[in-house]
Amino acid sequence: MPFDLVEEHVMLRDLVAKFVDNELMPLEKAVMAREAAGGEIRLTDEELSPLLEKCRELGLWALDAPEEVGGMNLPAVALVGVNEELGRTITPFVFPPDSPNLHMLLAVADERQKKLYMEPYASGEAHSAIAISEPGAGGDPAGMTTRAVKDGDHWVIDGRKIWISRVPYADFTIVMALTDPEKRARGGITAFIVEKDTPGFIVEREIPMLGGARTYEVVFENCRVHERQVLGQVGNGFGPMQLRLTVRRLQMGAWCVGMARRALKMLCEHASQRVTFGERLADRQAIQWWIADGATRVHACSLMVMDAAVKRDRGEDVRTEASMIKVYATEMATEIVDRAQQAFGAMGVTRELPLQLMAQKVRLMRVYEGPSEVHRMVIARRMLRAHG
């Protein structure tokens, strides 16, 4: 199964690797200090502005946005290398715009919505968030209770959403709401575009997460949006949402590969230097097996992600592969980072090395975009449907 990348894609990956090494890695010390002090892991405006300027200078912007809005329209196989390189650093940065919401807009937005929302989003003039999970239906979007009821030429949204990233900084939020309680996920969920400062759209609280991350809980109280704000067709929000989630899960797989590669490299370098009881760690069989098993699993995961990217570029349905990647990649990176920490001993669990932030970051990954247990259930159901 060859994955021969064209020269341009190889050059892009090399460019991103240099960007990570030269621009993002130097910020890690400040990021770790911020997290150690209990702060949010979020780049300051002073740190972010030169990064965005550099991205524009290098052409690292809107990599998978359509050409008509100034994007490069790169295929998924090219983005695998980009995201693997970004996964190597704990500095919280992605090349604008963050892709998943862009793909949802690209798939179902009408011409007016593309002009008002997608184009500014792709150009970096606007930011977005998405509100799916609810306090009582976190891992089961089909169990959501947030309602949207038609009232003339408006929809009235009432309910509550949780675990939303970046919502205080978003110019608009894609909100999933139940419009037909009988049909639910089979034709009863609709996506709406809700602009910031819309009356009844209330960011109720900030929720501190592991590793300095932050999510938010939002309340909708008689939140009225015009019918022009329906994203896609009424009752057909579940499918585009799944597309958006699939894009993110492939991203996460590549991020985990990058993270695991860095942790494995740190483990190898330390094991070659550290001597205990008169013997290098690198000469101990337990450490050698950690390294061998880790390298094997990283290689396998890299192939899984690239296989799914190739299929996605061919237009195939890769939801099952995305679920497999979500489970395997996060558990693979968890194990490798943990063994690197163990090899470093006490230093491995200090806030002076990036390993502890990697560990917290990948621990979050095992929950968001669907917990591992739900993905295993989905994989099993599809396999049973096909072969049972």
C-alpha positions in Angstrom: 0.0 0.0 0.0 2.3 2.8 -1.2 2.0 6.3 0.1 4.1 8.2 -2.3 3.7 11.9 -1.6 4.3 14.4 -4.3 7.4 16.6 -4.0 5.3 19.6 -3.0 3.8 17.8 0.0 7.2 16.6 1.2 8.5 20.2 0.9 5.4 21.4 2.8 6.2 19.0 5.7 9.8 20.1 5.8 8.7 23.7 5.9 6.3 23.0 8.8 9.0 21.0 10.6 11.2 24.1 10.5 8.4 26.3 11.6 7.8 24.1 14.6 11.5 24.0 15.5 12.2 27.7 15.0 9.0 29.4 16.0 7.0 27.1 18.3 9.5 25.1 20.3 11.1 28.3 21.7 7.8 29.3 23.2 7.5 26.0 25.2 9.3 27.3 28.3 6.8 30.2 28.6 3.9 27.8 28.0 5.1 25.4 30.7 5.6 28.3 33.2 2.1 29.6 32.5 0.6 26.2 33.1 2.7 25.6 36.2 1.3 28.9 37.7 -2.2 27.7 37.1 -2.8 29.7 34.0 -4.5 28.9 30.8 -2.4 27.4 28.0 -3.2 30.0 25.4 -0.7 32.1 23.5 -0.7 35.8 24.4 -1.4 38.4 21.7 2.3 39.3 21.8 3.3 35.7 21.1 0.5 35.0 18.6 0.8 38.0 16.3 4.3 37.3 15.0 3.4 33.6 14.5 0.4 34.6 12.3 2.5 37.1 10.4 5.1 34.3 9.8 2.4 32.0 8.6 1.2 34.5 6.0 4.7 35.1 4.9 5.4 31.3 4.4 2.0 30.5 2.9 1.0 28.4 5.9 -2.6 29.6 5.9 -5.9 28.1 4.9 -4.1 24.9 3.8 -7.3 22.9 3.1 -9.6 25.8 2.3 -10.9 26.1 -1.3 -8.9 28.2 -3.7 -11.8 30.6 -4.3 -11.5 31.9 -0.7 -7.7 32.1 -0.9 -6.9 28.6 0.4 -4.5 26.0 -1.0 -7.1 23.2 -1.2 -4.6 20.6 0.0 -5.6 16.9 0.2 -5.9 15.0 3.4 -2.6 13.1 2.7 -0.7 16.4 2.6 -2.2 17.5 5.9 -1.1 14.3 7.7 2.5 15.4 7.7 1.5 18.9 8.7 -0.3 17.7 11.7 2.3 15.2 12.7 4.9 18.0 12.9 2.5 20.2 14.9 2.0 17.3 17.3 5.6 17.4 18.3 5.2 20.6 20.3 3.2 21.5 23.4 2.9 25.1 22.1 -0.9 25.4 21.4 -1.0 26.5 17.8 -2.6 25.3 14.6 -2.4 26.9 11.2 -5.5 29.1 10.7 -8.3 28.4 10.3 -8.9 25.3 12.5 -10.0 22.9 9.9 -13.1 20.9 11.1 -15.6 23.7 11.2 -14.3 24.9 7.8 -15.2 21.5 6.3 -18.7 21.6 7.8 -19.3 25.1 6.3 -17.8 24.0 3.0 -20.1 21.0 2.8 -23.5 22.6 3.6 -23.3 26.4 3.8 -25.3 28.4 1.3 -23.8 31.2 -0.7 -24.8 33.9 1.7 -23.3 31.9 4.7 -20.1 31.2 2.8 -19.7 35.0 2.1 -20.6 36.0 5.7 -18.9 33.3 7.7 -16.7 30.9 5.7 -14.7 33.5 3.8 -13.8 35.6 6.8 -13.0 32.4 8.7 -10.7 31.1 6.0 -8.9 34.5 5.8 -8.4 34.7 9.5 -10.7 37.7 10.1 -13.2 35.5 12.1 -13.0 32.7 14.6 -15.5 29.9 15.3 -16.6 27.4 17.8 -19.0 24.4 17.8 -21.5 23.4 20.5 -22.5 19.8 20.5 -22.1 18.1 23.9 -24.6 18.6 26.8 -24.3 18.0 30.5 -26.5 14.9 30.2 -25.4 13.7 26.7 -21.7 14.2 26.5 -20.7 11.1 24.6 -24.0 10.6 22.8 -24.9 13.6 20.6 -28.1 11.7 19.6 -29.3 12.2 23.2 -29.2 16.0 23.2 -32.1 17.9 24.6 -31.3 21.5 23.5 -34.4 22.4 21.5 -35.0 24.8 18.6 -38.6 25.6 17.9 -39.8 27.5 14.7 -41.5 30.8 15.4 -42.4 32.6 12.1 -39.2 33.3 10.2 -37.1 32.6 13.3 -36.0 29.7 15.4 -36.0 29.9 19.2 -33.2 27.9 20.9 -33.4 26.8 24.5 -31.0 24.5 26.4 -27.5 24.1 27.6 -24.2 23.1 26.0 -20.9 22.2 27.6 -17.2 21.4 26.9 -17.0 24.1 24.2 -13.5 25.3 23.3 -12.7 28.9 22.4 -16.3 30.2 22.6 -15.5 33.5 24.3 -13.2 34.3 21.4 -15.5 33.1 18.6 -17.3 35.4 16.2 -19.9 32.7 15.6 -20.7 29.3 17.0 -22.2 26.3 15.2 -24.9 25.0 17.5 -26.5 21.6 17.2 -30.2 21.5 18.4 -33.1 19.1 18.4 -35.8 20.3 16.0 -37.8 17.0 15.8 -37.8 15.0 19.1 -39.3 12.0 17.3 -36.6 11.6 14.7 -33.7 12.8 16.8 -30.4 11.7 15.1 -32.3 10.3 12.1 -33.6 13.6 10.8 -34.3 15.6 13.9 -31.1 17.5 14.6 -30.4 20.8 13.0 -27.2 23.0 12.9 -27.5 26.7 13.4 -25.0 29.6 13.1 -25.2 31.8 16.2 -23.3 35.0 16.2 -21.6 36.3 19.3 -23.6 38.8 21.3 -26.9 37.3 20.1 -29.5 37.8 22.9 -30.1 34.7 24.9 -26.6 33.2 24.0 -24.9 33.2 27.4 -21.4 31.9 28.2 -22.2 30.8 31.8 -18.8 29.6 33.1 -15.3 28.7 32.3 -14.2 25.1 33.1 -10.5 24.5 33.9 -9.3 21.3 32.3 -6.1 19.2 32.5 -2.9 20.8 31.2 -4.1 24.4 31.4 -6.8 23.9 28.8 -10.2 25.7 29.2 -13.7 24.8 28.0 -17.0 26.6 28.6 -20.6 26.0 29.4 -23.2 27.9 27.4 -26.9 28.5 28.2 -29.5 29.3 25.5 -32.5 31.2 26.9 -35.0 32.2 24.3 -32.2 32.7 21.8 -33.7 33.8 18.6 -31.9 33.2 15.3 -33.3 33.9 11.8 -34.1 31.0 9.6 -31.2 32.2 7.4 -28.9 31.0 10.2 -29.8 27.3 9.6 -26.6 25.6 8.4 -27.6 23.1 5.8 -31.1 21.6 5.8 -33.5 21.5 8.7 -33.2 18.1 10.4 -30.0 17.2 8.5 -27.4 18.5 11.0 -26.2 15.1 12.2 -24.4 14.0 8.9 -22.4 17.2 8.5 -21.5 17.1 12.2 -20.1 13.6 11.7 -18.0 14.9 8.7 -16.6 17.6 11.0 -15.8 15.0 13.7 -14.1 12.7 11.2 -11.8 15.5 10.1 -10.8 16.2 13.7 -10.2 12.6 14.5 -7.8 12.2 11.6 -6.0 15.4 12.8 -5.8 13.9 16.3 -4.3 10.7 15.0 -1.5 12.7 13.3 -1.0 14.8 16.4 -0.6 11.7 18.5 2.0 10.3 16.1 4.0 13.5 16.3 3.7 13.6 20.1 4.7 10.0 20.5 7.7 10.4 18.1 9.0 13.2 20.2 8.5 11.3 23.5 10.2 8.3 22.0 13.2 10.4 20.9 13.5 11.9 24.4 13.4 8.4 25.8 16.1 7.2 23.5 18.4 10.2 24.1 18.0 9.9 27.9 18.4 6.1 28.0 21.7 6.4 26.0 23.1 8.8 28.6 21.6 7.8 31.9 23.7 5.3 34.0 22.1 3.5 37.0 23.8 0.8 39.0 26.8 0.9 36.6 24.7 0.3 33.5 23.1 2.5 30.9 19.4 2.4 30.7 19.7 1.7 27.0 21.4 -1.6 27.8 18.5 -2.8 29.9 16.1 -5.2 28.2 13.0 -3.5 29.7 14.0 -0.2 28.2 14.9 -1.8 24.9 11.5 -3.4 24.7 9.7 -0.1 25.5 11.6 1.5 22.7 10.9 -1.4 20.2 7.2 -1.6 21.1 6.9 2.2 20.9 8.6 2.5 17.5 6.4 -0.3 16.2 3.2 1.2 17.4 4.1 4.7 16.1 4.8 3.2 12.7 1.5 1.3 12.7 -0.5 4.4 13.7 1.2 6.5 11.1 0.1 4.0 8.4 -3.4 3.9 9.8 -3.7 7.7 9.5 -2.3 7.8 6.0 -4.5 5.0 4.9 -7.6 6.9 6.1 -6.4 10.1 4.5 -5.9 8.4 1.1 -9.4 6.9 1.3 -10.9 10.3 2.3 -9.2 11.9 -0.6 -10.9 9.3 -2.8 -14.3 10.3 -1.4 -14.7 7.1 0.7 -16.6 6.9 4.0 -13.8 6.7 6.6 -15.9 7.0 9.8 -14.9 3.5 11.0 -11.2 4.1 10.3 -11.5 7.5 12.1 -12.9 5.7 15.2 -10.1 3.1 15.0 -7.6 5.9 14.8 -9.1 7.9 17.7 -8.8 4.8 20.0 -5.5 3.5 18.8 -3.6 6.8 18.5 -4.6 8.2 21.8 -3.8 5.0 23.7 -0.5 4.6 21.8 0.6 8.1 22.7 -0.5 7.7 26.3 1.7 4.6 26.7 4.8 6.0 25.0 4.6 9.3 26.9 4.1 7.4 30.2 7.1 5.2 29.6 9.3 8.2 28.7 8.2 9.8 32.0 9.1 6.6 33.8 12.5 6.4 32.2 13.3 10.0 33.2 12.3 9.2 36.8 11.5 12.2 39.0 12.5 14.6 36.3 9.8 13.0 34.0 7.0 14.2 36.3 8.2 17.7 36.9 6.8 20.8 35.2 10.2 21.5 33.7 9.9 18.9 30.9 7.2 18.9 28.2 6.3 15.2 29.0 3.9 16.1 31.7 2.0 18.4 29.4 2.0 15.8 26.7 0.5 13.3 29.2 -2.2 15.7 30.2 -2.9 16.7 26.6 -3.3 13.1 25.4 -5.4 12.2 28.4 -7.9 14.9 27.3 -7.8 13.4 23.8 -9.1 10.1 25.1 -12.3 11.9 26.1 -13.1 14.7 23.6 -14.3 14.0 20.1 -15.9 10.8 21.6 -14.4 8.7 24.4 -12.6 5.5 23.5 -15.4 3.3 24.9 -18.0 4.9 22.6 -15.7 4.5 19.6 -15.1 0.8 20.4 -18.9 0.3 20.6 -19.3 2.0 17.2 -16.6 -0.1 15.6 -18.0 -3.3 17.0 -21.5 -2.4 15.8 -20.3 -1.7 12.3 -18.3 -4.9 12.1 -21.3 -6.9 13.4 -23.5 -5.3 10.9 -21.1 -6.2 8.1 -20.2 -9.7 9.2 -22.6 -10.8 12.0 
